[in-house]
Amino acid sequence: MSQRLPIVLIEWIDAENSSGWETIEDAIGHNCPTIHSAGFLLKESKSHTTLAVTVGEPDACGVMRIPRGMIVKKTTLRRAKKR
Protein backbone atom coordinates (compact mmCIF):
# COMPACT_ATOMS: atom_id res chain seq x y z
CA MET A 1 0.00 0.00 0.00
CA SER A 2 2.78 2.48 0.82
CA GLN A 3 3.86 2.46 -2.84
CA ARG A 4 0.37 3.59 -3.81
CA LEU A 5 0.60 6.65 -1.55
CA PRO A 6 2.30 9.87 -2.64
CA ILE A 7 5.16 11.24 -0.54
CA VAL A 8 4.97 14.99 0.03
CA LEU A 9 6.85 17.82 1.70
CA ILE A 10 4.60 20.33 3.48
CA GLU A 11 5.80 23.80 4.45
CA TRP A 12 3.52 25.25 7.11
CA ILE A 13 3.32 27.92 9.79
CA ASP A 14 3.03 26.55 13.32
CA ALA A 15 1.27 28.18 16.25
CA GLU A 16 3.42 29.28 19.17
CA ASN A 17 2.95 30.46 22.73
CA SER A 18 5.13 31.60 25.58
CA SER A 19 4.94 30.44 29.17
CA GLY A 20 6.10 33.50 31.03
CA TRP A 21 6.13 37.24 31.17
CA GLU A 22 7.66 39.23 28.32
CA THR A 23 7.47 42.79 27.14
CA ILE A 24 4.79 43.65 24.61
CA GLU A 25 7.57 44.78 22.25
CA ASP A 26 9.18 41.32 22.46
CA ALA A 27 5.78 39.62 22.08
CA ILE A 28 4.90 41.38 18.83
CA GLY A 29 8.43 41.15 17.47
CA HIS A 30 8.37 37.39 16.87
CA ASN A 31 6.97 35.49 13.90
CA CYS A 32 5.45 32.04 14.12
CA PRO A 33 7.93 29.31 13.11
CA THR A 34 7.97 27.85 9.60
CA ILE A 35 7.94 24.05 9.73
CA HIS A 36 8.79 21.45 7.06
CA SER A 37 7.17 18.01 7.36
CA ALA A 38 7.53 15.10 4.94
CA GLY A 39 5.60 11.86 4.79
CA PHE A 40 3.05 9.65 3.10
CA LEU A 41 -0.02 11.66 2.12
CA LEU A 42 -2.97 9.80 3.64
CA LYS A 43 -5.75 12.34 3.10
CA GLU A 44 -6.52 15.90 2.04
CA SER A 45 -9.82 17.41 3.17
CA LYS A 46 -11.31 20.90 3.31
CA SER A 47 -10.06 21.28 6.88
CA HIS A 48 -6.69 19.50 7.04
CA THR A 49 -3.98 17.41 5.38
CA THR A 50 -2.99 14.10 7.00
CA LEU A 51 0.55 12.69 6.72
CA ALA A 52 2.18 9.58 8.17
CA VAL A 53 5.89 9.06 8.75
CA THR A 54 5.64 5.26 8.52
CA VAL A 55 3.12 3.03 6.75
CA GLY A 56 2.78 -0.73 7.20
CA GLU A 57 -0.50 -1.92 5.78
CA PRO A 58 -3.06 -1.59 7.27
CA ASP A 59 -1.49 0.68 9.92
CA ALA A 60 0.27 4.04 10.00
CA CYS A 61 2.58 5.54 12.61
CA GLY A 62 3.63 9.13 13.25
CA VAL A 63 0.35 10.52 11.92
CA MET A 64 0.15 14.31 11.68
CA ARG A 65 -2.88 16.43 10.82
CA ILE A 66 -2.01 19.92 9.60
CA PRO A 67 -4.82 22.49 9.34
CA ARG A 68 -5.16 23.65 5.70
CA GLY A 69 -5.05 27.32 6.71
CA MET A 70 -1.52 26.84 8.10
CA ILE A 71 -0.11 25.27 4.91
CA VAL A 72 2.09 27.54 2.80
CA LYS A 73 3.29 25.05 0.17
CA LYS A 74 3.00 21.37 -0.77
CA THR A 75 5.66 19.68 -2.91
CA THR A 76 5.13 16.16 -4.26
CA LEU A 77 8.33 14.15 -3.80
CA ARG A 78 6.90 10.91 -5.24
CA ARG A 79 3.65 10.45 -7.09
CA ALA A 80 1.24 7.68 -6.16
CA LYS A 81 1.66 4.49 -8.15
CA LYS A 82 -1.41 2.94 -9.73
CA ARG A 83 -2.58 -0.46 -8.54
Residue pairs with C-beta under 8 A, 6 or more apart in sequence:
1 55
1 57
1 58
2 40
2 55
2 56
2 57
3 81
4 80
4 81
4 82
4 83
5 40
5 41
5 42
5 55
5 80
6 40
6 41
6 76
6 77
6 78
6 79
6 80
7 38
7 39
7 40
7 41
7 76
7 77
7 78
8 38
8 39
8 41
8 51
8 74
8 75
8 76
8 77
9 36
9 37
9 38
9 74
9 75
9 77
10 36
10 37
10 38
10 49
10 51
10 66
10 71
10 73
10 74
11 34
11 35
11 36
11 71
11 72
11 73
11 74
11 75
12 34
12 35
12 37
12 66
12 70
12 71
12 72
13 32
13 33
13 34
13 35
13 70
13 72
14 32
14 33
14 34
14 35
14 70
15 32
15 70
16 30
16 32
16 33
18 27
34 72
37 51
37 64
37 66
38 51
38 77
39 51
39 52
39 53
39 62
39 64
40 51
40 52
40 53
40 55
40 60
41 49
41 50
41 51
42 50
42 51
42 52
42 60
42 63
43 49
43 50
44 50
45 68
46 68
47 67
47 68
48 65
48 66
48 67
48 68
49 65
49 66
49 68
49 71
49 74
50 63
50 64
50 65
50 66
51 63
51 64
51 66
52 60
52 61
52 62
52 63
52 64
53 61
53 62
53 63
53 64
54 60
54 61
54 62
55 61
